[in-house]
Each structure stands twice: as C-alpha cells, then as structure tokens.
C-alpha cells in the first residue's frame, strides 16, 4: 500500500486528536477539566461522523481507513471516557481503585469487541442498521451526562465531586458496555438525519420543539438525544415482543403421535359446466 485517501483520514486524525486532548484535560490541573474532557469527546464524535460522510460522498472508502477509524474510536470513545471516570471515582472521591479499574477495563473491552465485530461484518450487515450500540453513541451518553451534571449538579465546580455523581456514571456505563456487544438493532445516523418519504405533520412539530428546547437547554437536550437513542434498541425489542405476542386462542393445538394435520381443500374455480347453457334452460 503506497497511496491512501487524504481527506477522510484527516477527519479521522482530528477524531484521534480530540481523544488525546480529552485524556490531557482529564489528568490536567485546569479548573473544569471534566467539562473540557467531555467536550473534547463530543468534538471527536463530530469528526467521526464527518469522516464517514466524506468517504461516502467521495467514494473513497478503503480497508486502511476503516481500520484506522476503529483504532481512533477505541481511543476517543473507549479509553478517554473511562480515564475521566477513573479520575472522578478514584482520585477525586477516593473510591476503590479495583472497582474503577474493573469498570474501565470492562467498558474498553466491550468497545474493542464492538469495533472488531463491525470490521468483520461490515460487508455482510445492512448499512441502514447497526448490530449493537455504536461506541460513539455510548461515549456520547457519558460525555453529555458529565456536562449535564456539571451544569445542573455542580460536578467539578470548585473542585468538588460528590460520590453520588460518580456512582451514577458507573451505573450508566455498565448497561452501555453490554449494549455495545449486544445484537440489538440501532438505526444508522445517516438514516436518522436523512429520512425518506413523507412523515406525519406532528414529526415536524416535535423536531421544531426539540431544536427550540436545545437553544435554551443545550446540556439537557444533548443528554436526552443520546439517552433516547441508546434506549431505542431495548424498547423496540420489548414493543415487538408485546405487540406480536400470540394470544391463547390463536395457539395451535399440539398434534398427537400418529395424527396428521388435515389439509385444507382449495375451492375450485367455477367452469362452464357449472352454468347451464341457453339450450338447457329452454
């Protein structure tokens, strides 16, 4: 391999830069480091979205770009969020280092498995859906939760971190890790932003209200969007299980041994013999 595509890999490198910056903010001494690290993770999510869009528009997708993007996602959306969680739980609050290390390892391993499975199934799976929660969405939930806790809960203000805040981050990170390695279907981001066909008028009203609410409560709006997307997979499975559950009356009677199900007789289409001719009527 002597030549590669430049523009998509530049966006991927920007994603990697955001991940390294997030870890630098995490272990730095700047005030509000947690918000800066979370903002860097969200910026990496934007770069990750842009490199895929550019590669599709220019038709410059390659095996090198896919592998490079997966390694970058592991750093930005796997290692960087857990580094922030480890500092908040262990260093700031004084939690058990084994607990912090175990949770961080579990999340990073699930992220790596999710990315490895995607690389293997990229040519087999449907492009309109993902198998398992995408790692950028999982990291987006944690990053937006950190920003919301800073805005509404005082996380990191004055260097104060309360134990319940880190416990909440831990409780959220565990189901996110398992959702990434699950087989639940999640819609692709491109399909969400580019809906096809007509939609009910109420959809436009909901989108306008969401945009208006995001202008005044951007922290809560980001958390709500990521949380709804992460919960859409289990909710869809539960809804289909309830909606398509067969009733007791519709269940077929079990066939006994030696008994063969009766075949339904097809109705014979009428022919000319079934209708009397004019000569016969006379």
BAZA-725373 format. One record per residue (C-alpha): residue in three letters; y, x, z. Coordinates in steps of 0.1 Angstrom, whole numbers, padded with zeros to 4 digits, always signed. Each point is the difference from the previous one (the first is absolute). Layout:
% residues N
ALAYXZ...
//
This chain:
% residues 282
UNK+0000+0000+0000UNK+0032+0017-0012UNK+0024-0030-0004UNK+0009-0028+0024UNK+0024-0029-0001UNK+0032+0009+0017UNK+0019-0033+0009UNK-0028-0019+0019UNK-0009+0032+0019UNK+0036+0005+0010UNK+0000-0034+0017UNK-0033+0009+0016UNK+0016+0032+0013UNK+0028-0021+0014UNK-0025-0020+0019UNK-0015+0032+0014UNK+0035+0012+0010UNK+0005-0032+0019UNK-0033+0004+0019UNK+0009+0036+0010UNK+0035-0011+0010UNK-0015-0028+0022UNK-0021+0026+0019UNK+0030+0023+0003UNK+0021-0029+0015UNK-0030-0009+0023UNK-0002+0035+0016UNK+0038+0006-0001UNK+0025-0005+0027UNK+0024-0023-0018UNK+0010-0032+0017UNK-0016-0030-0016UNK-0028+0022-0015UNK-0024-0029+0000UNK+0023-0021-0023UNK+0006+0030-0023UNK-0038+0006-0003UNK-0007-0036-0007UNK+0028-0002-0026UNK-0015+0031-0017UNK-0034-0017-0002UNK+0016-0031-0015UNK+0018+0022-0025UNK-0033+0016-0009UNK-0013-0035-0007UNK+0028-0005-0026UNK-0009+0033-0017UNK-0037-0010+0000UNK+0008-0033-0017UNK+0023+0017-0026UNK-0025+0026-0011UNK-0025-0026-0008UNK+0025-0021-0019UNK+0012+0030-0020UNK-0035+0011-0009UNK-0008-0035-0013UNK+0032-0004-0019UNK-0004+0034-0017UNK-0038-0002-0002UNK-0002+0034+0016UNK-0028-0008+0025UNK-0023+0030+0006UNK-0028+0011+0023UNK+0022+0027+0014UNK+0028-0024+0008UNK-0025-0024+0018UNK-0015+0028+0021UNK+0035+0014+0008UNK+0012-0035+0010UNK-0029-0005+0023UNK+0005+0033+0018UNK+0037-0009+0004UNK-0008-0035+0013UNK-0023+0016+0026UNK+0029+0020+0014UNK+0028-0026-0002UNK-0020-0031+0009UNK-0027+0015+0022UNK+0010+0031+0018UNK+0037-0007+0004UNK-0003-0034+0017UNK-0026+0013+0024UNK+0021+0031+0009UNK+0028-0024+0010UNK-0024-0022+0020UNK-0015+0031+0017UNK+0034+0012+0011UNK+0011-0034+0013UNK-0032-0007+0019UNK-0009+0035+0013UNK+0032+0020+0002UNK+0026-0027+0008UNK-0020-0024+0021UNK-0026+0024+0014UNK-0031-0018-0013UNK-0035+0014-0002UNK-0001+0027-0027UNK-0036-0009-0008UNK+0010-0036-0007UNK+0029+0011-0022UNK-0021+0025-0019UNK-0029-0024-0005UNK+0022-0028-0014UNK+0018+0024-0022UNK-0033+0014-0013UNK-0014-0035-0007UNK+0031-0011-0019UNK+0001+0032-0021UNK-0037-0001-0008UNK+0002-0037-0011UNK+0030+0010-0022UNK-0020+0028-0016UNK-0030-0022-0006UNK+0022-0027-0015UNK+0016+0024-0024UNK-0034+0016-0009UNK-0015-0034-0007UNK+0029-0009-0022UNK-0004+0031-0021UNK-0036-0007-0006UNK+0005-0037-0008UNK+0033+0003-0019UNK-0017-0005-0034UNK-0023-0028+0013UNK+0021-0021+0023UNK+0024-0026-0013UNK+0036+0012-0003UNK+0014-0033+0012UNK-0015+0004+0035UNK-0008+0028+0025UNK-0032+0003+0019UNK+0012+0004+0036UNK+0035+0003+0013UNK+0020+0027-0018UNK+0010+0030+0021UNK+0037-0004-0008UNK+0000-0035+0013UNK-0018+0010+0032UNK+0026+0028+0006UNK+0028-0024-0009UNK-0011-0024+0028UNK+0001+0028+0026UNK+0033+0015-0013UNK+0018-0034-0002UNK-0014-0008+0035UNK+0015+0032+0014UNK+0034-0009-0016UNK-0002-0036+0014UNK-0008+0013+0035UNK+0029+0024-0002UNK+0024-0028-0011UNK-0012-0028+0023UNK-0020+0018+0027UNK+0020+0032+0006UNK-0027+0024-0011UNK+0012+0035+0001UNK+0036-0009+0010UNK+0012+0025+0026UNK-0034+0018-0003UNK-0017-0029+0018UNK-0034-0013-0012UNK-0018-0027+0020UNK-0038+0000+0003UNK-0004-0036-0014UNK+0017+0011-0032UNK-0026+0028-0007UNK-0028-0023+0010UNK+0012-0026-0026UNK+0000+0027-0027UNK-0036+0010+0010UNK-0012-0036-0001UNK+0015-0005-0034UNK-0013+0033-0015UNK-0036-0008+0009UNK-0005-0031-0022UNK+0020+0016-0027UNK-0024+0029-0001UNK-0030-0024-0004UNK+0018-0021-0026UNK+0005+0031-0022UNK-0038+0007-0002UNK-0009-0037-0003UNK-0009-0017-0033UNK+0027-0027+0003UNK+0020-0007-0031UNK+0037+0006+0000UNK+0023-0007-0029UNK+0016+0030-0017UNK+0037+0005+0006UNK+0008-0002-0037UNK-0016-0034-0002UNK+0021-0012+0029UNK+0033+0012-0014UNK-0009-0012-0035UNK-0015-0035+0002UNK-0011-0016-0032UNK+0003-0037-0009UNK+0020-0027+0016UNK+0003-0004+0038UNK+0011-0030+0021UNK+0037-0003+0007UNK-0006+0006+0037UNK-0011+0035-0007UNK+0034+0009-0013UNK+0016-0015+0031UNK-0023+0020+0023UNK+0008+0032-0018UNK+0038-0006+0002UNK-0003-0008+0037UNK-0020+0032+0005UNK+0026+0021-0018UNK+0028-0016+0020UNK-0018+0006+0033UNK-0007+0036-0010UNK+0037+0006-0005UNK+0007-0009+0037UNK-0033+0010+0017UNK-0014+0028-0022UNK-0022+0015+0028UNK-0017-0033+0007UNK-0003-0009-0037UNK-0018+0033-0008UNK-0024-0005+0028UNK-0007-0036-0010UNK-0007+0009-0036UNK-0024+0028+0008UNK-0017-0020+0027UNK-0005-0030-0023UNK-0015+0022-0027UNK-0024+0017+0025UNK-0011-0034+0014UNK-0004-0016-0035UNK-0035+0015-0005UNK-0017-0014+0032UNK+0020-0033-0003UNK-0012-0005-0036UNK-0036+0005+0010UNK+0002-0024+0029UNK+0017-0026-0021UNK-0026+0002-0027UNK-0028-0002+0026UNK+0015-0031+0015UNK+0010-0017-0033UNK-0033+0006-0019UNK-0023-0006+0030UNK-0027-0025-0011UNK-0003-0032+0020UNK-0032-0011+0018UNK-0005-0028-0025UNK+0002+0023-0030UNK-0026+0025+0012UNK-0032-0002-0020UNK-0032-0011+0017UNK-0024+0030+0004UNK-0029-0001-0025UNK-0034-0001+0017UNK-0029+0021-0010UNK-0018-0014-0031UNK+0029-0022-0008UNK+0020+0005-0032UNK+0035-0013-0005UNK+0003-0029-0024UNK+0016+0006-0033UNK+0029-0022-0010UNK-0006-0019-0032UNK+0027+0004-0025UNK+0015-0031-0014UNK-0010-0005-0037UNK+0029-0004-0024UNK-0002-0033-0019UNK-0013+0001-0035UNK+0000-0025-0029UNK-0033-0015+0012UNK+0017-0013+0031UNK+0024-0021-0019UNK-0012-0029-0022UNK+0009+0000-0036UNK+0018-0028-0017UNK-0032-0011-0018UNK-0019-0003+0033UNK+0028-0021+0015UNK-0002-0024-0027
//
